[in-house]
Amino acid sequence: MMKHVYIFLVLFALCLGKVSMTWCHNTYLRRHKQLEKGASSSERIISIEAELQEGQIVEHIAAYQTTPNSTTTLYGAMATLDVYESLAVKAGQIVSAEIWVENYQKEKPNDVNVVQVGWNIQPSYYGDNKTHFLIGWTANGNKTKGCFDLKCDGFVLVKNPPITPGGTLEGKTKISIKIFKSKRNGDWWLHFAHVGEKFAPVGFWPRSLFQSLSDHANYVTWGGYTSSLVRTPSPPMGNGRWPGGDSASFQNVQYVNNDGHGYLPMPNLHSRVTDTACYRVSEFMTDKFSYGGPGGCVN
């Protein structure tokens, strides 16, 4: 089985002369890379850097994001996501839809702190083509701190959670996700609900795991993500349809305040799409938007 990890240091170094800082610090665009299990940390970095310099990975995003501003103070985010299965996702490809909550500091760009939650299809990681519930975190751009699902110590699972990180999500459905910072002790909590049910706690990331995110977040993203090998057509995003009435969507899109209550994010959002020939987002309407596309990008 292959493994995916953050590779912030390498991609940040490659970003510096090529694209804007906003692009470089967005976690999803450096998020996954398939690596041989058991390689040492130094072997991983060398391998990733060589492959990236050769242009081996193509990543795409279609999302709405907080307008970049390092002074913004946020305490969480929530949304209801459409979930799909049986998509044509091959080995070496990733399709996901997630919420990313992060704290990015310009003076410490290599130490971005992130928690992320959503659904994910990744045959090379999970060993199947099923849709899985994904969580992840990093406290320093994944140089040494962070992982996905429950692959390392960090996320604390509650007793009898409504879903387990890494577990499968079957059938076309909807799930609701709420990430928020506890006012009582500062831990970052994850609540989850299947369609028609009430939120229930899954667990939490202790405040002590983080540096900048231990106090607050300043950046949130809601959207879809794909990854594939260069010169190989990228996979479909969402359900593979262009944004519209029958496409994938995010609904009830809100920030969460320090009392745990949601509030509408407008007008402090902007869209981000890496290639409109393959993926797009709709107009943001009060608290929802649709996204997706057939894929087919090779660069």
N, C-alpha and C positions, 0 to 999 in steps of 0.2 A: 504493500500500500504506500502511496505517496503522501506527502505532507505539505500543507500550505502554511506560510508564515509571513509576517510583516517583513519588509526589507527597506525600511525608511532610509537608512544611511546611504545605501548604494543609490537608490533612486533620487534622493535629494541631491547627491553629488552630481548625478547626471542631469538633473533639472537645471542647475544653476545657470548655465549659459544658454538655455534653450527656450524656457517658457516662464510664465509669470510665477511669482511666489505663491499666489493663490492656488494655481494648479499644483505646485509642488507639495503643499502641505495638506492636500486633500487625500485622506487615508485610502480610500477605495482605489485610487489610481496607482497605488504601490502595494496593494494589499496581499495578493496571493502569488506564490510561485511554487511549482512542483519540484521537490527535492528528494534525493535518495535518503531513505530512512537510515539513521545511524551515523550520518556524516558529522564531523566535528564542527564547532562554530566557525573556525577559520576556513574549513573546507567549503562551508555553505556560502560564506561571503565571497570567496574567490570565485566559486562556481556561478553565483548569481551575477556578479559584476561582469564576468566574461560573456554570459548569455545576453545580458541587457545591452552591453556595448555592441553585440552583434545584432541587436534588434529582434530578439526571439519572442517577446511578449507584446500582445496588443490588448489594451484595457480600455473599457468604455463606461461612461456614466450618463444617465439621463435622470435628472433630479432637480429638486428645489433645495436651496441652501440659505443659511443666514448670510446676510450681506457682510463681507469680511470687515471685522472691526475688533481688534484685540482688547478693547476696553468694554465690550459687551459682557453683561453678567447674566448667565442662564443657569437654571437649576434642573432642567430635564426636558423631555420631549415625549410625544405619544402619537399614535396613528393606528388606523385599521387598514390592513393590507390584504389584497387578493392573493391567494396562494394557488399555484398550479403544479401539476405533476405530469409525467410522461412527455416532457419536452425533449426535443432532439438534441441532447447535450452529450458530447463525446468526451473520451479521455483527453485530458489536456485543456478542457474548457470549463468555465465556471459561469453559472447564471444565478443571480441572487437579487433580492429586494430587501433593503435594510433601513434602519435608522442609525446614524452615527452621531454620537455626542462627544465633543472633544474640547480640549483646551490647547490652543496653539499660541505660543509666545515667540514674537519675532527675534528676541534676544537669545532664545534657546530653540532654534528650529528643529534640531535633531531629537528633542525630547518631548515631542507631541504626546499628549495623554488622550486616550480614546477608549470609549466603550461602544460596542455596536451590537445590534440585535436584528434578526430577520429570518428569512428562509433562504436556503442555499441548495443548489444541485451541483455536485462536484464528484464525478465518478472516480477520479484519481485519488481523492481524499477519503471518501466514504466507502468506496468499493462497490457502489451500485449507482443506478440512475434515479434513485428516489429523491424526494424533496425532504430536506432535513431542517429542523429548527436550529439556527446558528446563533451563538453568542461569541463575543471576543473582547479582548482588552489589551492595552499596552500602556506602560507608564514611561517609556523612553524610546518611542519609535521602534519598539521591539528589538532593540540592541541586546537586551538581556532580560527584560521584564514583559511578560505577556504571552497569551496563547489563545486558541479558539476552543470553544465548548469547555470540557472539563479536563483538558490535556495537561494542565499544570495546577498547582495550588494557587488560589486567588479567589475565584468566585465561590461563594458559600451557598450551597443548595439548602433550601428549607426542607422540612419533613413533609412528604406527600405533596410535592409541587404539581401544578396542573399539567406541566410538560417538563421533560428533561432535556437540557442542551445536547444536541446531537441526535435527538429522537426524530422519528419520521412524521411527516404531515401528509395524510392521505386524502386524495380526492380534491376537486376544486372546492375551495372553502375560503373563509376569511378568518384572520386572526387579529387580535388587538394587542398592542405592545405599549407599555408605559415604563419609561426610564426616568427616575427622579432621585434627587439628593435628599436624604433624610434631614429634616430640620433638627432632629433630636441629637444625632451623633455624626452626621456628615457622610454616612455610607451611601453608596449609589445602589438603589433598589431597582429590581426588575419585576414588574407585574405583567401577567399574561391572561388572555381570555380567548377561548374559542368563540365562534360566532354565536350570538344569543346568550352567552354566559357573562357573569360578572368577573371583574378583574380578581386575580388571586396571586399571591407572591410566589415567585420562582426561587428567588434568592437575592444576594447582594454582593457587590464588590466593596470590600472594606475601604474606608477612606485612606487607611495607612498604606494601601498599594500605590498611591499616586503622589505626584508632586503638584503640578499646577491644577490638576483636576480635583485635588483634595479640597479646594476652596469653591470652585464653580467652573462651569463650562462657558465658552464664548463662541461656539460654532456648532451648528446642527445641520445635518443633511438627511433628507428623506428621498429615496429613489432606487432605481435599478442599476445593476452593475453586471458587466460581462468581462470575461478574460479568455483569451485564446492564443494559440501560437501564430506567429507572423506567417504570412502567405497561406494561412488556412482561414477560410471564411468564419467570421465570428458567429456565435450562436444567437438564437432569438432571445430577446429580452422581454420580461413580463410573460404574456402568452403568445408573443410573436406578432401581435397586431399593432398597427399604428394607433396612437392615442385617439380615443373615441368612446362611444357608448358600450362597445363590447370588448374593450381592451383592459389591461391591468390597471389598477388604480390604488392610490393612497387616499383614505378618507379620514375625517376627524383629525386632521393634521393640526397639532397644537404644541406650543411650549408648555412646560409645567413649572409653576412658581414654587417658592420655598415652603409653601404650605401644602404642596402636593396637588394643587388644582390646575386644570388646564386653562389656557387662554390662547386666542387666535394670534398667529404670528405675523399677519400682514400689518404694515406694508414692508416689513423687514426681511423680505425674501427675494431671491433672484433665481432664475433657471440656469442650469448648467447642462449642456449636451455636447459631447465630444465630437460627434459626427452625425449630422442630421440626415445623411444619406442612408443610415442604418437604424438610427434610434431618434426618438423625439419625445417631448413632453407637451401636454396641453397647456392652455392658460390656467393659472391658479384661480380657483373659484371659491372664495370664502375660506374653506377648510379642506379642499380636496383638489386632486389633479389626476389625470391619467397619463400613462407613459408606455413606452415599449417600441417594438419594431422587429422586423424579420432578421436583422443582423446581416451578415455577408461582408462586413468590413475585413480587409486584409492588412490595414495599416492604421 
